[in-house]
Amino acid sequence: MSREQLIEDIKRAFPVKPVPNRVWLVVDGSPESYEVSLNFEDVAWDQLTEDDLNTKLQSDLIAMSPIGIRYYLPAYLINSLTSVESADSAVSIFTLVGRISDKHRDRIRESASELSAEQIDLVIQVIREVEKDRPYFANYDESIKLLKQIAAERA
């Protein structure tokens, strides 16, 4: 599948409306979470620019709740496919880096907890594309195996 087709599939699988209330976007009431919620308040995922995703909002996806991740993930996935400067936030929350521990697995399970099997499959496809360009980035095989298990549980 081409990257262009993958982008179209992502756009189809992740609805733009409704934009979640900022209360649902973050996990806790920490100052960092509050700032993340302000950054995204009333902003549809398809309105985020490449500049937003590569600079100001680079690490915000990691601070989001599973509902926030599900909603804003498509912008980050598409950015991982189209931007040379991308920090790969979407890929980094679903890949295991370094030693694979239960903590890493739990983090990935939590991040994917609101995603459908189809959406998880799209995440896997993006990870495979990113892996072509950055084979050194993370432990892709273990991450993909775990994501496939999560998707199978939902199917």
C-alpha positions in Angstrom: 0.0 0.0 0.0 1.3 3.5 -0.8 1.7 6.1 1.8 -0.9 8.2 0.1 -3.5 5.3 0.5 -2.4 4.8 4.1 -3.1 8.5 4.8 -6.5 8.2 3.2 -7.3 5.1 5.3 -6.3 6.9 8.5 -8.5 9.9 7.6 -11.4 7.5 7.0 -10.9 5.5 10.2 -10.6 8.4 12.6 -13.6 10.8 12.7 -12.9 14.5 13.0 -16.1 15.2 15.0 -16.9 15.5 17.8 -13.8 17.1 19.3 -13.4 15.8 22.8 -13.8 18.2 25.7 -10.4 19.1 27.2 -11.4 17.4 30.5 -11.2 14.1 28.6 -7.9 14.8 26.9 -5.5 14.3 29.8 -4.9 11.7 32.5 -4.4 13.9 35.6 -4.5 17.5 36.8 -0.7 18.1 36.7 0.5 21.5 35.2 1.8 19.6 32.2 -1.5 17.9 31.6 -3.3 21.3 32.0 -1.0 22.8 29.4 -1.7 20.0 27.0 -5.4 20.3 27.4 -5.1 24.1 26.6 -3.1 23.4 23.5 -5.8 21.2 22.1 -9.0 22.8 23.4 -11.5 23.1 20.6 -8.9 22.1 17.9 -10.0 19.4 15.5 -7.2 16.9 14.7 -7.3 17.7 11.0 -6.6 21.4 11.8 -3.2 20.8 13.4 -0.3 21.9 11.2 3.0 20.2 10.5 4.6 23.0 12.5 2.3 22.4 15.5 3.1 18.7 15.5 6.9 19.1 15.0 7.4 21.9 17.5 4.9 23.1 20.0 2.9 19.8 20.3 5.8 17.4 19.8 5.5 15.5 23.0 1.9 16.3 24.0 0.4 13.0 22.6 2.4 11.1 25.3 0.7 13.1 28.1 -2.9 12.5 26.8 -5.5 10.1 28.1 -6.5 7.2 25.9 -9.5 9.2 24.6 -7.2 12.1 23.7 -4.8 9.7 22.0 -7.5 8.1 20.0 -8.8 11.5 18.8 -5.4 13.2 18.0 -3.5 10.2 16.9 -4.4 10.5 13.2 -2.7 13.9 13.0 0.5 12.5 14.4 0.3 9.3 12.3 0.0 11.3 9.1 2.7 13.6 10.3 5.0 10.6 10.9 4.4 9.7 7.2 4.8 13.1 5.6 7.2 15.2 7.7 11.0 14.8 7.4 11.3 16.7 10.7 8.7 14.6 12.5 9.5 13.6 16.0 7.4 10.5 15.5 5.3 11.0 18.6 2.7 8.7 17.3 5.1 5.9 16.7 7.0 6.4 19.9 4.0 5.8 22.2 3.4 2.5 20.5 7.0 1.2 20.3 9.2 -0.4 22.9 12.5 1.3 23.3 15.4 -0.4 25.0 14.7 -3.2 27.4 11.2 -4.6 27.0 9.5 -4.6 30.4 6.0 -5.1 31.7 5.9 -1.4 32.3 6.4 -0.8 28.5 3.8 -3.3 27.6 1.3 -1.8 30.1 2.0 1.7 28.6 1.2 0.5 25.1 -1.9 -1.3 26.2 -3.2 1.8 28.0 -2.4 4.1 25.0 -4.2 1.7 22.7 -7.2 1.1 25.1 -9.6 3.3 23.2 -8.5 2.2 19.6 -10.5 -0.2 17.5 -8.9 -3.2 15.8 -8.9 -1.3 12.5 -7.2 1.8 14.1 -4.6 -0.4 15.7 -3.9 -2.0 12.3 -3.3 1.4 10.8 -0.9 2.2 13.7 1.0 -1.0 12.8 1.1 0.0 9.1 2.5 3.4 10.1 5.1 1.8 12.3 6.2 -0.4 9.4 6.6 2.7 7.2 8.6 4.6 9.8 10.7 1.5 10.3 11.8 1.6 6.7 13.2 5.1 7.2 14.4 4.7 10.8 15.3 1.0 11.5 17.3 2.1 14.6 14.4 3.9 16.3 12.8 1.2 18.5 12.0 -2.5 19.0 9.4 -2.6 16.2 8.9 -6.4 16.1 7.9 -6.7 19.8 5.7 -3.6 19.5 3.9 -4.9 16.5 3.4 -8.3 18.1 1.9 -6.7 21.1 -0.4 -4.4 19.0 -1.6 -7.4 17.0 -2.5 -9.2 20.3 -4.4 -6.1 21.4 -6.2 -5.9 18.1 -7.1 -9.6 18.2 -8.7 -9.1 21.6 -11.0 -6.5 20.1 -11.9 -8.3 17.0 
